[in-house]
Amino acid sequence: MLFFLIIAAAINSSCLRNKKQSIPNGRSSLLWEISGNSLKRPSYLFGIVQISAKSFLDKRPGITEKFNVCKAVLTEAVIDSLYLKKMFASMTLSGTSLDKILSYQEYDSVRTALSSVGGGDIRDFKKLKPVVLESYLFSFLNSKAAFSPKIEKLGEYFETEGKRRGDEILGLESADYQIDNAINTPISDQKRHLLFVVKELEAAKKNMAQVYKLYDDEDLDGLYNVLMEGDKEYSRAEKNQRIKGRNLKWMEKIPAIIMTRQTFICVNVFNIAGPGGLIDLLRKKGYIVKPLAT
């Protein structure tokens, strides 16, 4: 659930429809080498979809090879017990419940949508913020395997394995920043986004299959098109705030980190692609960023 809360607001409605657009300097790869700018050793940038299984790497030895030469792992945030405590504390509504902030018709439509994907009884979610239910609904729609403890997730693997072998584990954002941007947004906006997902549920169900195919094909341009050229329920300002705005903040930290450490950077694939993505911003800083075979 944690990872969905972080990324779902940025991708959910954009995954419903897409329109082709050419992307400058685009190549079909999820793994990129960062060199130049006086770096003694290259670092690597890898775009992930959090709920994909770690088995994604089994037929892509190039990713594991580059990961293994690095001694530091840089993720969006380091997930520890304090992070989880803050996150769970922020998930509940204060002084109200879902059936009170939604009309009878709206509440019934959410209940029907949840039931249709096998997500359970809406009464179990009445005290949770709309964004939490939205994230649960959307993620359950896309991958029931995401909730299986038997399947190691790609988004968890690099941090877990890095810790196991003694790598330095670094985060680009604090728990407070991520929670404020993912969970503590205005309830009116959360309500609007939840109802939009419910309304477009069938379209989302069909098109998320396309997202996973694009990821499996390592089609970075295609993924970017889905994000930026999908439905307009999210304005470009919202998308830029969540994607490009975050990337610019990350770029305040990344150069110093990769100057002193050979680093494996693993962040959401939507943050590395397109104009304003990390590939683009690193190049504008003078780095050589080239796609690698996986």
N, C-alpha and C positions, 0 to 999 in steps of 0.2 A: 504494500500500500504506500509506503514511504516514497518510493521512486515515482509512482504515478502522480502523487500530489505535486511533486516538483516539476514534472514535464507535461502533465495532461492539459493544463490550462493553455499551454503554448501550442498544442498540436491538435486538440480535439476537433474543432469545427473545420480546421484547415484540411483535414483528412477526408472531407466529404466529397469534394470534387477538385479536379486539377486541370490546368491549362499549360501547354508546353511553352517554355521560354528558354532561349539559349543563355548559358551562364559563362561569362568570361573566365578563361583559365580553368575551366572545369575538366575533370577527368574522372573516370569510373573507378574509384578506389575509396576505401574507408581508412586506409593507413597512409600517413604522410611523413616524410623525413624533413626535419628542420635543421638547416645548416647555415653557414655564413655568419656575418656580423661578429667575427672574432670568436665564434664558438670553437672550443678545442675538440669537442666530440658532438655528433648530432644527437638531437632528441627526436622523439616520435609522437605524432598526434594521431589518435584513433577515435573514430566516431562510433558510439555505441547506441543500441536500443536496449534500454535497461532490462526489459522483460524477455529478451531473447535468451535462449539457453546457452550455457557455456560450450555445449557441443558445436556451436557455430564455428569454433576455432579448430575443430578436429581436422577439417579438410583445408585449412588455411595456415600452414606451418609458418609462413612469413610473419604473421602477427605475433605468434609466440616467440619466434626467434628474436625479434626486436625488443619485445617485452623483457626477455631474459638477459639482454645485455645492459639494461638500465638498472640503476641503483636507487631510483626514486620514482614514486607513482604520484601523479598529480590528478586529483579528481575534483568534481564540483564542490564537494564538501566531505570532510571526514565524518563518517557515521559512528558515533560512540554513544555511550549510555546517556550522557547529558543531552545530546542532540535528540535522541528518541524521547526522553522525558519531556523536553520542551515541545516537541512536535505533537505528542499525544495530548498534552495539556491544552493545546490550542485548537484541537479538532472539534470541541463541543460548543454548542450554542449557549449563550448566557441569558437566562431569564426568559427564554422562549423555546419553541420546538418547531420542527419542520412543518407540521400540520397547521401551525399558526401563521407562519410567514408565507405559506402557499394557500391559494384559494382551494375550495373543495375540488374543482375540476383539475387544477394543476396538480394537486396532491394525488388524485386518482390516476392521472396520466403518468406520473413518476412511478406510482405503485405498479401499474400495468407494465411499464418498461422494465422495471427491475424483475418482475416475475417472468417476463418473456425471455430473459437471458439466464434464468436460473440463479439469480442473485440473492434470493431469499425474501423475507418478509420486511416490508418497508417500516413496520413498527420497530424493528431492531435498529433503525437508523434515525429515529425521530429527533434525537438530541444532537445529532451530528450536523455540522455546517454543510450547506449545499455543495461546496466544492469537494468535500470528502465523499459524499454520495455520488457526485458526478464522476470523480476519479475511479471510485469502485465500480460504478456502472460501466464506464467506458473501458476500463481494463478487463473486467470480467467478460465483456462483450468480445474482446479481442483475443484473449488468451487465458483460458481456465488453468493452463499449466503454470501461469504466473503465480498461482497460489499453492502450488505443490511443493512441499518441503523436500521432496525427493529429487527435484530438478535444480541443479546449480545454475544460477542466473549469471549471464554475461556481465551485467552491471555490478555484480558483487564480486566476481572472480578476481579481478586485478587487485583490488584493495585487499581482499582476504589472502590471496597468494603472496602479495607483496609483504604483508605483515608477517606471514609464515616464514618467509626467507630473510627477514630482517631489513627490508628496504625502508627508506624514509617515505612516509605517507603524508602527503600534503593536500590541503584543500584550498580552493579558490574563493570560497564563500563561507561565512559563519552560519551557524544554525539560526540565529536571530534573523539574518537577512533572508535566508531561504524561506523560513516560516512566514515572515511578513509578506513576502511576494507570492507565496503559494497558498496560504491558508487565511491570513489576516487581511484579506482584501474586503472591500465593501460587500455586505450581504446582498445588497440589491444587484450588484454585478454577478455575484455567485448564483443567485436565483435565476437571472437572465441566461447565464451560460448553461446551467443545468437544464432548463426548459428547452433550450435550443437543441441540446444533445438528445433529449427525449423525443423531440419533434422529428429529428433527422436520423433516428436510430437505424433504420433499415439502410439508408445511404451510407452511414458510417460502417455498418457491418460489412457491406460489400467492398468498400474502398479501403478499409484497413488491411484487407487481404493484399491489396495492391502495395500498400506501404511495406509490408513484410517481404513481399516479392522483390521490391526495389532494393530493400536492404540486403536481402540474400544475393541479389545480383550486383551489389556494391555500386549501385547507380546513384551517386551523390547528387547529380544534377536533377534527376527525377524526384528525389526526396525533397530537394529545395523547392521544386515547382509545386509539389503537394502542399508544402508549408505556406508559401507566400501567395500562391495563386488560387487557393481554394475559396471556400465561401467567405463572404464579407461580414459575417457576424462579429468577428474580431476586426477592429480597424487596423490599419497599418501602424498607427501610433502605438496600439497595444502590442502588436507583434514586435515592433522595433524596441519597445521598452523591455519586453521579456527576452528577446533574442539579442539584437544588436547592442542594446544597453548593457546587458550582462557581459557580452564579449568585450566591450570597451573597458569595463571594470577589470575583467580578467587580464587584459593586456597591460594593466598597470603592474601586475605581479609576474607574469610569465617570463619576460626577458631576464629578470634577475635570477629566477629559479633555474632556467636552462643554461645560464652562463656558468653556474657553479656546480651543476649536477647533470648527469646524463639521465634525462627524465622521460618516462612514458606517460603522456598526457591522455587520459581517457575521459571524454565528455560526451554529452548527447550529440548525436550525429547532426541534429538541426543547428547546433551551434558552430559547426565547422564549415558549413556549406554556404555558397553564394556570396554576393556583395555584403560586406559587413560581418561575414563569418570569420572564424579564426584563421583560416588559410589566407583569406584576403587581407586581414589586418596584419598578420605576420609578414606577408610580402611587402606591405606598405611600410613596415618598419625596417626593411632591408634584408630580411632573411630569405634564404633560398628554401622554398617549400615545394617538394616534388612528390608525386604519388608513387607508391611502391606496390609491387606485386605481392599478393598475400598467399 
